[in-house]
Amino acid sequence: MSDLIAIGYRDLDTANAAREKIIDLQRQGLITVRDAAVVDVGPDGKIRLHQGASATAVGAAGGALWGGLIGLLFFAPFLGMAVGAGAGALAGKATDVGVDDKFMKDVGAAMQPGTAALFLLVDQVTVDKVVAEMAPYQFGGKLLRSSLSMEAEQRLRDAIQALHLTPA
Protein backbone atom coordinates (compact mmCIF):
# COMPACT_ATOMS: atom_id res chain seq x y z
CA MET A 1 0.00 0.00 0.00
CA SER A 2 1.23 3.48 -0.84
CA ASP A 3 1.45 6.38 1.59
CA LEU A 4 0.34 9.87 0.59
CA ILE A 5 2.45 12.78 1.81
CA ALA A 6 1.79 16.46 1.08
CA ILE A 7 4.42 19.04 2.05
CA GLY A 8 3.72 22.76 1.68
CA TYR A 9 6.40 25.23 0.55
CA ARG A 10 6.49 29.00 0.40
CA ASP A 11 7.16 29.06 -3.36
CA LEU A 12 6.95 26.98 -6.53
CA ASP A 13 10.72 26.89 -7.14
CA THR A 14 11.39 25.20 -3.79
CA ALA A 15 8.62 22.64 -4.34
CA ASN A 16 9.96 21.81 -7.83
CA ALA A 17 13.52 21.50 -6.50
CA ALA A 18 12.28 19.16 -3.75
CA ARG A 19 10.48 17.01 -6.36
CA GLU A 20 13.64 16.81 -8.48
CA LYS A 21 15.61 15.73 -5.39
CA ILE A 22 13.01 13.03 -4.64
CA ILE A 23 13.33 11.75 -8.23
CA ASP A 24 17.12 11.66 -7.80
CA LEU A 25 16.74 9.73 -4.53
CA GLN A 26 14.48 7.27 -6.34
CA ARG A 27 17.25 6.66 -8.90
CA GLN A 28 19.54 5.90 -5.95
CA GLY A 29 17.05 3.36 -4.60
CA LEU A 30 16.34 5.22 -1.35
CA ILE A 31 12.66 5.79 -2.09
CA THR A 32 10.05 4.33 -4.42
CA VAL A 33 7.59 6.96 -5.59
CA ARG A 34 4.46 6.08 -7.54
CA ASP A 35 3.64 9.76 -8.19
CA ALA A 36 5.23 13.12 -7.46
CA ALA A 37 3.17 16.19 -8.33
CA VAL A 38 3.38 19.86 -7.44
CA VAL A 39 0.43 22.20 -6.94
CA ASP A 40 0.90 25.94 -6.81
CA VAL A 41 -1.44 28.81 -6.17
CA GLY A 42 -0.67 31.84 -8.30
CA PRO A 43 -0.87 35.41 -7.01
CA ASP A 44 -4.32 35.59 -8.64
CA GLY A 45 -5.45 32.55 -6.60
CA LYS A 46 -5.52 30.24 -9.62
CA ILE A 47 -4.56 26.63 -8.75
CA ARG A 48 -2.18 24.86 -11.16
CA LEU A 49 -1.22 21.18 -11.12
CA HIS A 50 2.25 20.15 -12.33
CA GLN A 51 2.23 16.40 -12.94
CA GLY A 52 5.45 14.41 -13.22
CA ALA A 53 4.39 12.63 -16.42
CA SER A 54 1.32 12.97 -18.57
CA ALA A 55 -0.60 9.69 -18.83
CA THR A 56 -2.08 10.95 -22.11
CA ALA A 57 1.36 11.53 -23.66
CA VAL A 58 2.68 8.18 -22.43
CA GLY A 59 -0.40 6.42 -23.79
CA ALA A 60 -0.10 8.16 -27.16
CA ALA A 61 3.57 7.24 -27.50
CA GLY A 62 2.96 3.61 -26.61
CA GLY A 63 -0.08 3.44 -28.88
CA ALA A 64 1.87 4.93 -31.80
CA LEU A 65 4.64 2.38 -31.34
CA TRP A 66 2.31 -0.61 -31.21
CA GLY A 67 0.06 0.80 -33.94
CA GLY A 68 3.07 1.28 -36.21
CA LEU A 69 4.24 -2.29 -35.63
CA ILE A 70 0.80 -3.72 -36.29
CA GLY A 71 0.44 -1.42 -39.31
CA LEU A 72 3.62 -2.92 -40.76
CA LEU A 73 1.79 -6.26 -40.99
CA PHE A 74 -0.86 -4.65 -43.20
CA PHE A 75 1.57 -2.42 -45.13
CA ALA A 76 0.09 0.75 -43.59
CA PRO A 77 2.48 1.68 -40.76
CA PHE A 78 1.58 5.39 -40.74
CA LEU A 79 -2.14 4.68 -40.54
CA GLY A 80 -1.45 2.17 -37.76
CA MET A 81 0.66 4.73 -35.88
CA ALA A 82 -2.08 7.36 -36.16
CA VAL A 83 -4.83 5.02 -34.97
CA GLY A 84 -2.58 3.60 -32.23
CA ALA A 85 -1.59 7.07 -31.00
CA GLY A 86 -5.23 8.16 -30.82
CA ALA A 87 -6.31 5.03 -28.99
CA GLY A 88 -3.32 5.26 -26.63
CA ALA A 89 -4.03 8.92 -25.87
CA LEU A 90 -7.66 8.14 -25.02
CA ALA A 91 -6.62 5.23 -22.81
CA GLY A 92 -3.99 7.38 -21.08
CA LYS A 93 -6.47 10.19 -20.47
CA ALA A 94 -8.97 7.74 -18.97
CA THR A 95 -6.30 6.21 -16.71
CA ASP A 96 -5.39 8.64 -13.94
CA VAL A 97 -2.74 6.99 -11.81
CA GLY A 98 -1.21 8.55 -8.74
CA VAL A 99 -2.50 11.29 -6.49
CA ASP A 100 -6.11 12.27 -7.19
CA ASP A 101 -6.30 15.59 -9.05
CA LYS A 102 -9.45 16.69 -7.21
CA PHE A 103 -7.76 16.07 -3.84
CA MET A 104 -4.74 18.16 -4.90
CA LYS A 105 -7.03 21.00 -6.05
CA ASP A 106 -8.95 20.85 -2.77
CA VAL A 107 -5.72 21.17 -0.78
CA GLY A 108 -4.58 23.95 -3.14
CA ALA A 109 -7.81 25.86 -2.44
CA ALA A 110 -6.82 26.04 1.24
CA MET A 111 -3.31 27.37 0.46
CA GLN A 112 -2.17 30.99 0.37
CA PRO A 113 -1.49 32.67 -3.01
CA GLY A 114 2.16 32.32 -4.07
CA THR A 115 2.68 29.04 -2.18
CA ALA A 116 3.11 25.49 -3.47
CA ALA A 117 2.84 21.92 -2.24
CA LEU A 118 4.62 18.70 -3.17
CA PHE A 119 2.42 15.59 -3.24
CA LEU A 120 4.14 12.21 -3.02
CA LEU A 121 2.62 8.76 -3.32
CA VAL A 122 5.33 6.62 -1.71
CA ASP A 123 5.57 2.83 -1.83
CA GLN A 124 8.85 2.36 0.07
CA VAL A 125 11.30 4.71 1.77
CA THR A 126 14.51 4.57 3.79
CA VAL A 127 13.33 7.32 6.13
CA ASP A 128 16.57 8.36 7.86
CA LYS A 129 18.54 8.69 4.61
CA VAL A 130 15.77 10.46 2.69
CA VAL A 131 15.11 12.95 5.49
CA ALA A 132 18.85 13.74 5.67
CA GLU A 133 19.06 14.21 1.87
CA MET A 134 15.95 16.40 1.84
CA ALA A 135 17.26 18.69 4.60
CA PRO A 136 18.01 21.64 2.26
CA TYR A 137 14.39 21.59 1.05
CA GLN A 138 12.73 21.22 4.45
CA PHE A 139 13.35 24.77 5.59
CA GLY A 140 10.02 26.43 5.02
CA GLY A 141 8.38 23.07 4.38
CA LYS A 142 5.38 22.02 6.42
CA LEU A 143 3.64 18.64 6.46
CA LEU A 144 0.11 19.37 5.25
CA ARG A 145 -1.45 15.93 4.98
CA SER A 146 -0.41 12.30 5.08
CA SER A 147 -1.87 8.81 5.18
CA LEU A 148 0.96 7.62 7.41
CA SER A 149 0.26 5.99 10.74
CA MET A 150 0.10 8.40 13.67
CA GLU A 151 3.55 7.38 14.95
CA ALA A 152 5.17 7.51 11.48
CA GLU A 153 3.64 10.93 10.85
CA GLN A 154 4.93 12.16 14.22
CA ARG A 155 8.45 10.90 13.40
CA LEU A 156 8.27 12.80 10.09
CA ARG A 157 7.03 15.96 11.83
CA ASP A 158 9.82 15.64 14.43
CA ALA A 159 12.44 15.23 11.69
CA ILE A 160 11.16 18.31 9.85
CA GLN A 161 11.03 20.30 13.10
CA ALA A 162 14.61 19.27 13.98
CA LEU A 163 15.76 20.55 10.60
CA HIS A 164 14.08 23.89 11.25
CA LEU A 165 15.88 24.23 14.58
CA THR A 166 19.31 23.15 13.35
CA PRO A 167 21.29 25.95 11.68
CA ALA A 168 22.49 25.09 8.18
N, C-alpha and C positions, 0 to 999 in steps of 0.2 A: 504494500500500500504506500502511496506517495504522501508526503507531507507538504502542505501549502504554507509558505512563509511570505509575508508582505512587509517590506522595510521602506519607510518613508525617508526621503532626502529633501534637502532644502532647494535643490535645483536639478534640472534634467541632465546636465553634464556629469554630475556626481553619480546619479543613478545609472547612466549609460556606462560609465567607467567601472562601476561595481559589477554590472552585468558582464562586461568584457572580462573582468578578473574571474568571475565565476566560470565562464566558458573556458578560460585558460586552466583553472583548477580542475575542470572536468577532463581536459586533455591529459592532465597529470594523474588522473585516476583518484583524486581526493574527494570527489563528489560526483554523483550521477543525477543530472537534472533532466527531467522530462520536458520542462518548459521554463523559459526565462523571458518575461515580458516587462516592459516599462510603461507606466502610465504617467502622463504629465498634465498639469492644469495650467493652461496659458494665462497670461495677464488678463485676458478677456473672460476667463472662466471656462473656456472651451476645453473639454477633456479629450486627449489624444492617446490612442493605444499604439505602442511600438512593439510589434511581435518580433520574435527572433527569426522565424521563417514562415513564409506564407504557404499555407496548405494548398491554396489554389495554384500557386506557381510550381510547387513540387509535383502536384497532381498533373498539371499540364505538361511538364517536362517528361515525367514518366510515361504519360499517355502518348506523347509524341514519339518517344523511343519505341514503345511496343507497337504503336500504330504503324510506324515506318517499317519495322521488321515484318509485321503481318502483311503490310502492303507490298513488300518485296515478293511475297508468295504469289500475289495476284498481278504483278507487274505495274502496280500503282503506288509506289512508296510515298509520294507526296500527298496523295489523297488519304492514304492510311495515316500519315503523320498528322494531317489536319483533323481528321475525325478523332484520332487518338488523343490529340492535344485538347480538343473540345470536351471529350468525355472525361479525360483526366482532370481538367479544370473544374468541371461540374462536381465530380466526385470529391476533389480536394476542398471545394467550397462547402460541400455538405458535411464534410468531416472536420469538426473543430476539436482538435486534440489540445490538451493542456489546460491552462487556467481559463475558466469561464469568462468570456468577454463582458457579460452583463455584471458579474461580480466585480471585475476590475473597474468598470464605469461607476458602479455604486460606491466603491471605496473612493474613487477619484472625485465624486460629487461631494464628499465630506472633507476633501483636502483644500488647503489654501491656494489661491492663484500663485503661480510661479514655482510651485513645489512639484515633486515627482515621487513615484514609488516603484520599487523593484519587486515583482512577483516571481517567486520561484516555486516550482513543483518538483520536490526533491525525492528521489527514490532511496538514495544511500549517501551518507556523508561521514567523513572522518572529522568530527566536530572540532577537536582541539587544533588540528592543523589548518582547517578552513577558517576558523575564527582568527587565528594568528595571521594568516595571509590576507584576510579582509580588513585588518586593523586600519589601514590608511583610508578606507571607505566608510568606516563606522562612525567617524566623527561627524556629528550632525544627523546620523541615521537613527531611526526610532522604529522599533518593532510595532507594526500596526495591527496585524492579524496573523494567526497561525493555527494550524490544525494539530500542532504538537501536543503531547501529553502535558499536563500542568507542570510536572517536574522538569521535563525537557525544555519547555518554554521558559521556565524560571532560570535554568542554567544559561539559556541563550540571552535572556535579559541581563543576567549578572555579568556575562562576558562582554556584552555591549557597554554596560555601565562601567565596568573596569577599564575599558578602553577610553571612555570619556574622561575618567579621572586620572589616567596615566599620561603624563606629558610626552609628546612625540619627540 
